[in-house]
Amino acid sequence: MTLSNHERFLTENSISFQSRRTFLGRTSAGLGSLALTSLFKPSLFAAKKTPPNPDRTLGVLESFHLPPRIKRVIFLYMSGGPSQFETFDYKPELARLNGEPFPETFTAGQPIAQLQGQSLSCLGALCKFHKFGESGQEISEYFPHLGTIADDICIIRSMQTDQINHDPAHTVMNTGTSISGRPSMGSWITYGIGSEGEDLPGFVVLTSKGGRNPQPISTRHWHSGFLPSKYQGVKFNSSGDPVLYVRNPPGVSRDSQRDVISTVQELNRFRNESLADPVIDTRISQYEMAFKMQMSVPELMDVSDEPRHILDMYGTEGNDGTFAGNCLLARRLAERGVRFIQLYHRGWDHHNNLTDFMTICSKLVDQPTAALVNDLKQRGMLDETLIIWGGEFGRTPMAQSNKGAVGRDHHIRSFSMWLAGGGVRGGMTYGETDELGYNSAVNIVHVHDLHATMLHLLGIDHKRLTFPYQGRDFRLTDVKGNVVHDILG
């Protein structure tokens, strides 16, 4: 029998790893700790329960808290904050008062990003709205393709968040708090229920840009925080190799690469038998994942097997770094078992030239977004997928003028998002803002509520998925959040 390099190394050097004294020291301490642990937490030694979903892997939950309605989430993140007044929330009274002073009764004592202390005037919608589908949902003329799927989406007009500037607002939307360093929503999900696939990360991020002033985004927005680092999101590049060093260098075969990784893995496992270090656990799992990705990622990115009508439906030639190309990749990632897929499109920070930049952004995202919904639907995957569309906040009903070019400032007290897919009632508009669109007034939905609802659809009770850190149990929704049952079918 021929031994591989790592087997030969371990056989020839096994004596040097462990002496008789080391063995006795380790086993005596280990047995004592084992006995003590069994007294305080006997459930650790109970028989392992079989998860009700055999496709779920590597999550910490032994079983779902409640019956899951979906398998995955695709978050279409409109970075910069799209204006609700040019997308999904038409306000006739605001249009009637266009150009008039904005009533101080709305704004007194309220934080405003760049308009603080300035003269405020009403700014009605800079576009027309139309009713779409049998449901008659009102959507602006900037989004004719979204209009074709009006009966599949649930528009929420009454969103609210806590932070008025981009970076902290991104942090709230992604992690449930404005405190940097906390786990992202994708990390919480993969920590809880793992991923269906075995050869791709459970949490993948793709980015594109186009429009005004692409706002910076940070890796901490898809980081695992204090959760084990194997649950953090993996960003795929828009050009070149999607993951750096995913291909073997010249002269290195797959077999030799496998041999090196196996040797390193065995050494890590041997060392971790005594340390039980979660960092080493992560290193072991990530070495293995990286090796699998050398095969899976090139196959994922090769869209030559996509028929022409699918490429035309999305409006892309494939892996080109555009939002359209990323939407196609999102569907392919979903097919391969990725649990949380997040697409950032950067360019929605419209402080000026609102009409021009809305035209650019809407043309880049309208068609491929509708294509993604329709593509999943025709493949029987929409019912097991939750799609979320929206940004970190909305825009003001007051005008912001920059050298005569009209735009809108940041706004946190009301904005719009929409959801589609498994468990969500399509063709529904939920929540209302006041007559000028300044405050969410009816059925208010906070970011915490959005997170709680998302976890609920995945079969997770947001109050029970926790992690002990710094003396308390943390969760994605912190101490808040309610499931929005009214939008669930």
Beta strands, then each sheet from edge to edge (+ up, - down):
strand 1: 72-79
strand 2: 129-132
strand 3: 137-140
strand 4: 153-160
strand 5: 203-212
strand 6: 234-235
strand 7: 340-348
strand 8: 385-390
strand 9: 394-402
strand 10: 405-411
strand 11: 415-421
strand 12: 428-430
strand 13: 432-433
strand 14: 440-442
strand 15: 445-446
strand 16: 467-469
strand 17: 472-474
sheet 1: 6+ 5+ 7+ 1+ 8+ 11- 4+ 12+
sheet 2: 6+ 5+ 7+ 1+ 8+ 11- 4+ 15+
sheet 3: 2+ 3-
sheet 4: 9+ 10-
sheet 5: 13+ 14-
sheet 6: 16+ 17-
end
